[in-house]
Amino acid sequence: MIEQENVGAPVRLRPVAGAGYAAAVLIGLHIVTAVVASAATWHGYGLVRDYIAGEDSVTLADLDDADSLVVATSWASVLSLLAAGVVFTVWLWRARRNAELLCPAPHRWRMHWIITGWLPIAWFFVPRGVVDQVHRASRPDNHPDLFDLQSVPGARLVNLWWGLFLGGSLANRLSGRLWENADTVAGLHTAVITESVGCLLVASSAVPLIMIMRQISLWQVPRPR
């Protein structure tokens, strides 16, 4: 258990580096599967375009195979995202607990928001807020009697991560709507481009997120207080 000994003794923190490393690996795996799924979608789009254009080299069997590939790679992307999300949540839960020991200042978002913050509407701003406050509370240069986390400088990395991730997520949601309503080759093309933009933004967001996790994990080591 996490405990604090007498004043001046190191604060005993729950290790987070292992969970952070596992989350980083799974995030990387998700990015790979997402890119593969995006490539499969472009391949399928190309076949549909050529089939509609009357290319004799494209058959219905080719279209079925391409559709199966898109479904398989999409499921792989979803499953890898779920795995990365679970392990990231474990890391953030531990890091949030540690942050309470390292800094006496209260957090705006309670522990349950680490999970419920991904519900509709809340996910637009809560996850960023939770990570931002854990980052602020974990800084080794904080005053021992700090009472307001908002007085601690925020991190640009947090804003960069969330901006890219939010933009990519919204683009992916939009691409889903475009796929449902696409009834022309041009409509399909727009949907594929939108999906690729979303994939690129989400993949880019992984870099600052992993940097944030690494920084917090390094900060959360036993130190006198």
N, C-alpha and C positions, 0 to 999 in steps of 0.2 A: 504493500500500500504506500501511497504518497504520504509523507509525514514531514514535519518540520521539527528539528531538534532545538536546542537552546539558541538564543540570539547570537549571531556571529558564526554559527555553524552552517555548512552548506545546505541548501534546500534540496531535499530528495525529490527528484522528478522522475516521472515515468518515461522510459526511453521512447523516443519518437522516430529516431533515425531509421530503424528497420522498416517501420510502416511507411515512412516517407519514401524510402528506396523502392519498396514493393509498389507503392502507388505510382511512382515515376515510371517504373518499368511497364506497368499496365496502361498508363496514359500513353506511353510510346507505342505500345501494341495496338491500342485503339486507333491512334493516328494512322498506323500502317494499314489496318483493316479498312479504315474510312477512305483512305486514298485508293486502295484496291477496289472498293465498292464504287467509288466515283469513276474509276477507269472502266469498270464493267458497265456502268450506266452509259458512258460515252460510246462504248463498243456497241451496246444494244441500240442506242440512238442511231448510230451510223448504219446499222443493218436495216432498221425500220425506214430510214430515209432512202436508202438504196432500193429497198423492196417497193416502196411507193413510187419511186422514180422508174420502176420497170426493169431494174437490173436482173438479168437472168441468173447471175451467180448466187443470188440470195434466195433461199427457199424458206418455206414455213418451218421446216425442221431447224433451220439456222436461227430463226426468230425464237422458237421454243427453247433452244439451248441457251440463247443469250438471256432470255427471261429467267431461266433457272439459275444462271450464273449471277444475275443481279439479285435474285432472292437470297441465294446462299451467301453472297458477300455482304449483303445488307444485314442479314442475321448475325454474321460474324462481327460486324461493326457494332451492332446493338449489344450483343453479349459482352464484347470487350469493354464497351462503355459502362455497362452495369458493374462489371468486375472492378474496373478502375474507380467507379463512383463509390462502391462499398469500401474499398481499401482507403481511398482518400478520406472518406467519412471517419473511418477508424483513426487515421492519423490526425485529422482535425479535432476530433473529440479529445484525444490525449493531449494535443497541443493546447487546446482551450483550457483543460484542467491544469496543465502546467503553468499557463499564463496567469491563472488565479493565484498561484503560489509565488510567482516571481514579482507580481505587481498587485498592490492592494486596491488600485482603482477599479471601480465597478464597470462591468461590460454592459453595453446597451442591450445586446441580444443574449438571452438566456440559453442554456445548453440545448434545450429542445429545438431551438431554431436551426441548429446544425443539420437537422433532418427535415423539420417542417418548413424550413426556409425555401425548400425546392418545390413547394406547392404552388399552384397557379397564383399569379399576381406577385406573391412574395418573392418568387425566384428572380424577379427583375432587380432587386436590390439587397435582399437579406444575405445571400451567400457572400457577396462582396463585403458587406458590413461585418460579418463574423470574422472573415479572414483578416480584414483590415485591423480590427481591434486586437486579434491575437498577435498580429505583427507588431502593433504599437506596444502592447503589454510585455512582449518578449525582449524588447530592446535592452541590451546590457547597460546602457548609459542612463536608464530611467532613475529618477530620484527614489529612494526607498519609501518615501512618504507621498508618492504621487497619488492624487485623488481624482484626476480628470484625464482620461485617455485622449480626449480631443485636444489636449494641450501638447501632446506628443506629435511630432511631424509625421504625416502620412507618407506612404511609399508610392512612388510613381509606378513601380512594378505592379502593385495591386490594381491600380487604375488601368494599366495597359492590359493586364490579364483579363480583367472583367470586360473592358471595352471590346476586345477581340472576341472573347467567348460569347458575349451577349449578341454582338453583331452576327457572328457565325450561326448562333442558335436561331435567331430571327430569320436569317436567310434560308436556313434549312426548313423552317416551318413554312415560309413562303413558297419554297420549291415544291413542298408537298401539295399545297393548294394548286399550284400551277400544273403539276402532274395530273391532278384530278380533273382539271378543266381543259387540258390540252386536247384539241381535236384536229390540229394541223401540225405539219412538220415544223413550222415556225414556232408554234406553241411548245412543242417538245424541245426545240432548241433553246428557247428561253428558260424552260424548266431545268434543263441540264446545266446551263451556264450558272443559273442561280444556285443550284446544288453545289457546283464546283466552288463558287465564291464562298459559300457557307463552310465547305470542307477546308478551304484554305485558311479562313479566319480562325476556325476552331483549332486547326493544326498549329497555327501560329501562336495561339493563346497558351499552348502547352509549354512553350519555352519560358515565359515569365512566371507561370505557375510553378514549374519545377524549381526555378530560381528562388521563388518565395519560400517554398517548402524547405529547400536546402538551408536558406538563411535562418528561418525560424528554428529548424532542427539544430543548427550549430549554436544558436543563441541559448537554446533550452538545455543547458548543462548545469550541474550543481555549482552554485556560487554563493558566497557569503551574503547575508542580508541583515 
